[in-house]
Amino acid sequence: MYNRFLFYSSHQLFDKRFYPLYKRVRDSQWFTHKRLRLYQESQLRKMISFAYSYVPYYHQLFDRLNIKIGDIQSMDDLPKIPVLTKTIIKDNWESLKPKNINNIKYYSNYTGGTTGTPLKYRLDHYNRLLGLVLLYRGWGYAGYKLGDKTVFLGGDSIDINQKSIFSKKLHEIGRNVRKLSSFDMSSEEMKGYTKTINSFKPKFIRGYASAIYFYCNWIKNNRISVFKPQVVITTSDKLYDYMRLEIEDTLQCKVFDTYGLNDGGLGAYECFQHKGLHIDTERSFLEVVDNNDIQLKNGKGKVLATSLYNYSLPFIRYETGDLAESYEGKCDCGRGSKILKQVTGRTVDVFITPENKYVHGWYFLYLFWKYGKNIKEYQINQISKNDILIKLVLEPSFDHTVLNTIENHIRLKSQKWKVEFKYMDKIKRTETGKFKFISNDYLTFKNEN
């Protein structure tokens, strides 16, 4: 039987602040909305003061727009500050570096985002720790307790692919988890996944919504017997109603959806009421805005993130590339946090090889994260079972030999795939200013209705 002491010990070794911080956020989920809001705004004022005092980009921006530190007292004042985009971050990378950066402990990280524009960013050590404890608290809305057996089915965004087998095993033992990759979902691999699940007997399965949905399809179509977890937690891509029904019917358990954005520090989690996703307040502030960047209390719009603790790179009104629907009402569960009714624009397609093997779209995303230097934008589309079309908007300094490396990695999934690169001046957006950077015209999901 797994010793929960091992779970606590591994996390305390990672950071001795882990468990005290976890207990704090576990308690704060029951605070009133007013109390949570006062905390947010107190931390916001500290972040605004820091940004003006130490970050050249914000100092110059505030002076140019005649914004005083005292002008930003509450979340309602945020629209006075222009939206921060990935392009702005790239173009102002040095001026967004705090003058006291050498005194800040931080990690360097990368994100692709739903617009297909890779982004390098910095993440404070404490901010990362806060994100971890809030993640565990969010799973707790579905009944999770620290150390519960969990199987992950996903990719790098939920830490599936470690640098070595040793580090993966160490991570699995310390957190009482098993990790399965959504990048390889052939029948043989899914048989192996089933064997792992049946022997490990997890209480929770967490992963990409589309990956778990396809796995459940495979189970049902092949009449496979699999251990039934108590809960499935979905993340990363959009959970459609038909996916939820299929997963719940196949695994005979409830599905809880989540939303997370590490660069902006956002998190939102579904509770047993299933009326929406409770928005974390301790790490960031989430805005849903219209096309004029005006905050919406109810309605669909763009998601902006303001990080409250990421001093190494302050994300203030950061345009995430996601679309969501806000909701002013309260949840009957008793938690004081506001609710995100749904995330409406975060879908990643699954590709199918000529050999009838499923490959999650995030596989292509990670290729461009790794090899996408001097690629402004990209869009990947499966136009037939055998044909992959990749549209590229390139910087003049782009090294074209990198395309051979990308193509070789794609062929590792199928030697029969024909890959075509098409150079573009720009990639067409939708009316909301987005484009679907990974899409599949050959293999289409069922209609949501």
Buried (B, 14 or more C-beta within 10 A) or exposed (E): EEEEEBBBEBBEEEBEBBBEBBEBBBEBBEBEEEEBBEBBBEBBBEBBEBBBEBBBBBBEBBEEEEBEBEEBEEBEBBBEBEBBBBEBBBEBBEEBBBEEBEEBEBEEBBBBBBBBBBBBBBBBBBBBBBBBBBBBBBBBBBBBEBBBBBBBBBBBBBBBBBEEEEEBEEBBEBBBBBBBBBBBBBEEBBEEBBEBBEEBEBBBBBBBBBBBBBBBBBBEEEEBEBBBBBBBBBBBBBBBEBBBEBBBEBBEBBBBBBBBBBBBBBBBBBBEBEBBBBBBBBBBBBBBBEEEBEBBEEBBBBBBBBBBBBBBBBBBBBBBBBBBBBBEEBBEBEBBBBBBBBBBBBBBBBBBBBEEBBBBBBBBBBBBBBBBEEBBBBBBBBBEBEBBBBBBBBEEEBEEEBBEEBBEBBBEBBEEBBBEBEEBEEBEEEEEEBBBBBBBEBEEBEEEE
